Amino acid sequence: MTRSARAVALAVALGLLTGCAPSAAPLPTGAPLDTRADAGPRADFVDAGGSGVTIVDGDDWTLPASARPAPNSGFFSEETSEGDLVLVHAVDATWAQLQPIEGGPVDRTATGEAQGMDLAPLGDQLAEPGDFWMRLFASGETWAPDWVAEDCGVSTYGPDDDGQEHLPIWDECVWGHLLDTYRSVFVDLGLAENPRLRFVYVPGAFDWAEFDYDIVSDAVAAGDLDEKSYLDWYDHAWTDLVDLFGENADKLVFTGEDYPWGPFGAADDLLAADAVADGLGIRNGITEVSNFHLSEAPAFGSAVQPDGHLVIDETLPIHAGDRIVATENECFDACGYATSEPYYAVRQANLKALQLRVNWLYVVPEDSYLAEHPEHWDWTRLSLGQTAATSADAWAAFRDAEDTFWVDEEFPREWDAQPWVRNLERWLVQVDEPGSIAHRTDVDVHTEDVEAENGTAHEGLTTDVAAGDTGFVLESDPRFAASTTGDTVLKVTFLDTGSGSFAVETDAGMSAEVERTGSGEWRTATVALPDGAVSGSATRLRIALDDGADDLVVRFVRLVRDPAS
C-alpha cells in the first residue's frame, strides 16, 4: 500500500517510527466516524403524488429524507473514498513484519508483503486519519516469522490458489505464539480498545486470510492431521481470542464459512456457526455468487423452510447490533468472475447481503460499480444494519432460484422443491394462499451469471388468472408493522405487459388503481396506502388484479414508511 508523506511525517511526530517498546509512544485514537457517515438519502424520494399513484421506469430505490444509516454499519475497503462514503480503510500487516524476534516488542517500522500488496509500517498506517479495519496475515510461509516454524518444528502445507504455502495454525505451538502476537498488538498497544478500530478479521489464516479448508485438507491428505486433533484446537481457538479481547471481542470477525468443503464430512459443516456461538462476528466473501451456498447459512441464522422461503433467526446474538456481520461485493468482473449484466449482478448480490442482515459491506468503488448505480448503492448503505423497528422499508424480491450447492447434497430438513429457493425477503413475506398462489415465470431468466455455480434464476412471479390466482398476498413482520408511523407506500416493480389495472387491498381499505400501458418494460409504481393499513394489528396486504385484467408479473415489492411525514 502506498501511504502519504503527510502520514509518515505525522507518524514521526508521534514517535511511531521508533520500533521501540509499546509504552514509548501512544497510538493515535481520535473520534470514530464523523458526521459524513450520517448522510441521508442522496436522491429525492418518489412519493405517490396527489393521485395516490406514481409510476417510474425501472427500479426505484429512493428512500424518505428521514432515512439515516444504522449504528455500527457502513462500507469498508482497502482505501477510503469520501465521495462514495467509504470511510473505513484497511490496516494490514504480516506476523513477520510485527514480530520478527521471538518475545520482542511489536515492530512499528518494518514493512511487509502479502497477497501482492506492499504493506507500509504499522506506525505509518495507524497515523493515517479515519476509522480502520485490520487483517493480520499470519499463516503464510512468507507471512510468519522464521522463528515460529523453527521453534514449533512444523512444516508447511499447500499451495493455495495463489501458490502460497501455509503453517498449520491449528498446531498448539503455532497458535500459542500467534495469540502472544495478538496480545502484543491489540491489548498491549491498546488497539482493541481504540474507537477508530471497527473490526479485525481473524484468525489471519490461509489465502487472503480467508479461513477456507484447502490447507486443512492438504494436511489431512498428508497424514499429519486428524479430525480429533483439529476439533480439539477449534474448540478453544475462538474463546481464546474472545477472552483476549475482553469487552472488545465484538470487533472480532471470523472469516470462515458454513459447509466449508472440509475433509471431515458432517463434522465440519457447522463450524462457522460454532465460532459465532463462541462470540465472534461473521463474514462471507462471495455474495456476488448470490444464489449459491448461502441459503442455509447457520452462522448468519439463515434457514431454508420447507416451502423454499428463507428465514433469519434475529434472536441470535450475532444480530443484536453490537457484532459484525459482513460480506464483500466487489468481484463482479474481478477475482476470476465475470458478468454480462453488471447492474443485475450488483443488485442481486446486495439483496442477498441484506437478506443475511449484513451491517458492514466491503466494496471497491470501480469494481463494485458504485458510480454507475448510485441510487441502488445509497439504498444499500442506508439499509445495512437496520432492524425491523428501525428500517425505512421492508421488502420482498419475487423469484425462484436454484442453489446448486444443494443439487446433490442431503439437506438436513424437509425442503419441498430442493434446490429451488423462493424469494429473497426482509420483513415482508410473499404468502401463497387460495386465490393468490404465485407462479414461476420465464420472462426474466438468468443462467450462470458471475459464475457457473450461480445456477438459474427466474426473476419475478406471476399470477394465473385462468387458475383463479388473481393477486399476491404479503405479510409484514409484526415488529415492522407495530413500529410504523407516518405515511406508508407500497412500491411495486412490475412488468408492464397486458391490460387491466391492479390495486393494493388492506385491512384499512383499497388503494388507488395502477393502470398498465403495455410498454413491455419493467416499471415501479409507488402506491399510497390508506391510514392504518400497516400497524400493530394490520400486517396483511394484497396486490389484487381488477376483474378481467390480464396476468401480472411482479419482481420486487417494497413497503416504505416515513415517520417524519
N, C-alpha and C positions, 0 to 999 in steps of 0.2 A: 504494500500500500504506500502511496505517496502522501506524505504529510507536509503541511505548510511550514515555511520558515518561521512564520509567526508562532506556530505551536511549539517549535523547537526552542525558540527564544524564551517563550513562557516557561517551558519545562526547565530550562537552565535557571531561570529566575526562581523557580520553586524548589530548586535543588533536586530535581527528579533524575538528572543525568549523572548521578554520582556512583551508582552501583553499590551504595553503602547500605547499612542495616535499615530495616523498616522505620525505626524511630528517628532517622536522620532528618526527614522532611515530611510534612503532612501531605496527603494526597488531596488534590482539588476536589471539592464537593459541589458546591453551588446548588441552586434550586432545581427541582425536576422540571418537566416540560413546561414551557412558558405558555402564554395565552394564545400563541399561534395554534396550539393543539386543540383549542376550544372553538375553532372556527366552525360556524354553522354551514348550512347548505349554500352552494355557490350558484345554484340556478333557482329561478323563481318557481314556486310551487304551482303546478297546474291544478286549479280547483274546478268545481263542477259548474261554475258560472251561474248566471241568473236563471237559465232554463233547467238547471239540475243535471245537465249532461254536457261534458266537453270531450271531444274526440281529437286525438293527435295521431300522427302516423308513427308506426314503430313502437318501441318500448318507451315507457315513461317511468323514470327513476326519481322524479322530483319528490322532495320532502317539504313539510311546512318549515317556515323560517325558525320556528321554536326548536327544531331538532338540534341536538348537540351530541358530541361524542360521549361514549361511556367512560367512566374512570377505568384506569388500567386497560387501555386499548389503544390501537393505532397501527400505523405502518412502520416497519423497520427494514433496514437494508445494510449494505456494506458502507455506504456513504449517505449523508443527509442530502435531501433535495427539498429545500424550503418551499419552492413553488408548488411542489406536489404534496406538501405536508408530510413528507417522510422525514421525521425529526429524530429518529433514534438510529445511531450509526454503530458499526461493529468495532470492537476492540478484540483483536486476535493475537494470540501468542502460542508458541510451542513450549512444551515442557522443557526441552533442552535450552531454549532461549532464557527461560526464567530461573532454572535451577541447574546450571552447568556443573556445580560442585555439590556433592552429597552433603547435606546438612548446612550448606552455605546460605547466605542471605539471598533474597529474591533479586535477580539482576534486572535493573530497570533500564540499562543502557545497551544491552545486546540486541541485535537484530535477529530475525528468524525467517524461515521459509516454509510454507505449507500449501499444498494444492496449487502450486504455480503462483502463489501470492508472496510478494516480498513484505515481510512484517516489520514495521518500524519498532524501535524500542518501546517497551511498555510505558516508560515515563513520557515519551513524546505523545503516545496515543491518549493517555489519560489527561494530558494537558489541553487537549482539544476541547472546546466548549460543547455543551449539549449532552443529552442523555445518550446512553450506550447500552449495548448488549454484548456478551462475551462468549468466545469459544476458546478453550484451551486444547490445542491439538496435542494429544498425549501418546497415542498408541503406536503411531508410525515409527518405523525403524529410524528415520531421519528426524522425527519429531522428539523422540525420547532421548534423554541424556545417555551417553555410552555407559555410564556407571551403573545404570539400572539393570541392564542385561547382564553385566559382569557380576554384580552383587547377587542377583537372583538366580543366575545360572540358567536363563531361559533362551530359547531360540525364537525366531520369528515364523509367522505363517502368512500365506498369501500366494501370489499377489492379488490385490483387489483390482477393480476395474480400471484404476489409474496406474497399475503397475507397482503399487507400494506394498511392502512387507510390514507386518504389524506384530508388536509384542502381545503376549497373552495377558490382557488386562485382568482376566479372572484369576491369574496367579496371585496368591495371597501376598507374596513378597512384593510383586509389582504394584498391586493395589495399595498396599500399605505405604509404599513410597509416594504414590500419586496422591493419596489422602494427605500426606505430610505437605505436599506442594499446594494442594487446595487450601490447607490450613494457613500456610505462609502467605499465600496471595490474597485470600478472601477474608480471613479472620485477622491475622497479624497486621496486614496492610490496611484493614478496615474497608475493603471493597464491598464485602457483603452488605454492610450497613450503609454504604454510600447511596444517597437517594437518587443519584444520577444513573446508577446501575439498575436497569429494568429487569434483566434476567440473564441466566447463564445456561448454555447448552451443556448437558452432561450425559455420559461421563467423559466425552472427548475422544471416543474410540472409533477406529475404522474409517473408511473412505468418507472424506468431508465431515468427519466426526459424527456421522450418522450411524447409529448403532444397528447396522444390519448384521446378518448372520453368516455371511460368506466366510469370514475369517474363523468364526467358531466352527463352522462345518469343516474347514480345512484341518483344524486341529483334531477334530474327531476322526476324520479320514486318516490322519497320520497316526492314530492310535495313542495320542497324547492327552486326550480329554474324554471323559465320560459324563453321562447325564448327571450323576450324583455330585461329582466334583463341581460341575458348572452351577448346578442349582444351589449347592451349599454356599457358594460365593454370592450368587444372585440374591439369596435370601437375606443377606445382611448389607449388600453394597449400597442400596439406596437409603436405608436408615442410617448408614454411616455418614452419608452426605447430609441428610436431614439433621442429624444430631450436630454435625459440624457447623452448619449454617444457623442452627437455632431459630430464633424468631424471624430470620430472613430466608427460611427454607422455601417460602413461596416463590422465590426467584429461581429455583432450580427447575430445569426443563429437560425431561427425558426425551432422547431423540430416537428411541426405538419405536416399533410398531406392533400392532396386533397381528396374529397369524403371520409370523415373520419368515416363512420358508426356512425354518431352522432344522437341525439334524435330529431333534428329539421327539418328533411326532407331536401328539397332542400335549405333551409336557411343556412345550414352549409356546403354544398357541396364545395363551392369555398372560404372558409375562409382562407385556407393556401395561396391562391393567393392574398387575401386581405392583409395578413401580409407582403408578399413580396412587394406589391404595396406601403405599408407604409414605406418601406425602409430596411427590413430585408433580410438576406440571407435565404437559404432553405436547408434542409437536409432530406433525407429519410433513413430509417434503414433496408429496406428489399428488396434491388435489387437482393438478392440471388434468390428470387422467381421471376425470371426475366421476365416472361410473364404476370404477374398478377398485375392489378390495377394501372399500371404506364404508360399505353399507352396514355390515356387522362389525362395529368398532368399539369393543368394550371399554377401552381406555378413555374414549370420549363419551361413553354412556349411550352410544347409538346401537339400536337393536332392530332387526327386521321382524315385523309382525307377520302372522300367518297370511294376511291379505296383501303382503308386499310393501305396505307403508313402513316408514322408518319412524321410530320414536326415540327421543332423547330423554334419559333419566336426569332431570335437572336437580334432583335432590342429592346427587352425588357431590362430595366436597370439591371435586375438580371444577364444578360450575358455581361455586359460592361467590366468585368475583375476585378473590384475592390471588389465585394461582394463574398460571399462564396456560392458555390453550391456543396453540399456534399452528400455522401452516405456511407454506411457501408457494406463491403463484407467480412464477416468472418463466417457467420452462415451457413456453408455448411454441416457440421456434428456436429453442436453445436446448442444451443438455441432451442432444440426440433426439429430440422430439420435433414434430412439425405439424402445423395445422394449415388447412386451406381456408379456414374461416376464423380469423383471429377473434372477432367480436364474439362469435358463438362460443369459442373455447374459453375466453376470459369470463363471459357471463356464467357459463355452467360451472367453472372452477370456483367462482366466488359464491354462487348459490350453494355449492357443496360445502364450502368452508363455513358459511353461515348456518347451514343445516346442522353442522357439527358444533355450533356455538363457539366458534373461534373468537378470541379477543385480540390477538396480535397476528398480523399478516405481513410476511416478507414479500417485498416487491423490488423490482429493478425497473426504474421508470421506462426505459426504452423497451426492454424485453417484456414487460407487463402491459405495454400499450396504454400507459396512463394518459398520455396526451391525446390519443386517438378516441378515448371513450371517457371523457372527464365526468359526465353526469353519472354514469354507472359506477365509476370508482369512488365518486363522492358519496353516493348512496351506500356503497360497501363500507367506506370508512366510518360513516355515521351509524352503521348497523353493528359493527364489531363490538362485542362485549355487552350488548344490550340484553335486558331481561324482558319477560312478558309484562312486567309492571312499568318498565322504562322506555321500551321501544316505541318509536313513532308509528310503526306498522307491523302487521302480521301478514304472512303471505303463503301461497301455495303455487308451486310450479307444476302444472299438469303434464304428465309424461309417463311413458313406460320405457325403462332402460334396463339392459341386461348387465349384471355384474358378473363378468366372465370368470372371476376367481372361483365362483361357486358353481360353475358348469359341471365339474366332475368331483367337487368336494362334498363330503357328507355334512349337511347343515345340522347344528345341534338341536334344532326345534322344528316345528311344523312351518312350512313355507309353501303355500299352495302353488305358486307359479314360479318357483325357483328355476332360474336365477333372475327373474324379472322383478325389478323394483318399481313400485307405483309412486310417482311424485317425489318431489323434494318439498318439505313443508316446515314452516316455522310459525307456530302458534295459530295457524289456520289450516284446517284439515278438510280435504275433499272427501265426502262420505257417500258411499253408494247406498241407495235405498230405493224401494219400488217407485218407478216413475222418474227416477233421477240416477240411473246407473250410467257411469261414464265409460266410454269405449275407446279402445286404441284406434289411432288413425295413422294413415301413411302420408299425410300432407307435408310433413317436415321430418324426414328421416336422415339421421347422421350415422355413418358407419366408420369405425376405427379412426375417429378424429383424434389428433395428437399422437396416439399410439394404438397399435392393433388391439391390445388388451382392453381398450376402452369400449369395444363391442358396438352394439347397435342401440340407438336411442330414437324413440318415436316421440317427438315434441308435440305437445298438445293432446287433448282428449276431446271426443265428440259426443254430442247427443245422438240418439237414434229414435227419431220421431216415429218411424214405422213400427218400432218395437214398444212404443209407449214411453220412452225415456226422453222427456222434454225439458230437462234442466240439470243443473249441478247444485248439490247441497254442500254447504260449507259450515263447519263448526269452529268458532273461535275459542281459543284457550280461555277457560273461565277467569284466569288471573289477568289476562289481557282485557277481557270484557269488563271485569269488575273495576279496573283502573282507568277505564276510558271516560274522558270528559271532553267537552267541546264538540266541534263539528266532526263528522266522520264521513268518509267517502270510500267507495269500492272502485278500485282501478282494475279493469278487466281488459287483458290483452287478447284479442280475438282475430280470427282470420275473416276478413270482410268479403265473404262469398255468400251466394244465395240471397234470399229475400226474407223479409219479415223482421220484426223487432224482438228485443228482449229487455227485461227489466229485472230488478232485484226485489224479491219478496223478503220482508222482515216481519217480526212479531209486532212492529210498530206501524206497519203499512207498506205500501208499494212505492218504489222509486219511479222517477220519470223513465220513459222508454228510450232505448238506444236503437236508432234506425241503421240498418246496413245499407250500403250503397253498391255493393258488388264490385268494389275496386280490385279485389283479389289480393290485397296487401294485408300484412299484419298491422293492426291499429289498436290503440288503447283508449278505452272510454273511461272517463272519470265520472262516477255516478254519485250524486249526493244521496245520503241515506236519511230517512226520517229521524227526528229526535227520538232518542231512546231505543234505536234499532240495535245498538250494541251496549250492553250494560251487565251488571251482575246477574240479572235474571233473563237476559236475552243474548244468546250466543249463536243462534242459527240464522243463516242467510241462505237464500236460494236464487240462483240465476235462472230465470224462467223464460222460456220462449212464449211468444204470443201465439194464439190459435192460428193454425195454418202456416206458421213460419217454417222455413227450411232448417235443416240441421245446422248446429252452431259448433265451431271448433274454438276452444279456449286454451290458451297456453300458459297464462300467468294471471294470478289474481292477488291483489294487494289491498288489504284493509288498512286505511290510513286515518289517523286521528290527530287532531290539533288542539291540545289543551289550551292554547293561547287564543283560540277563536271565540 
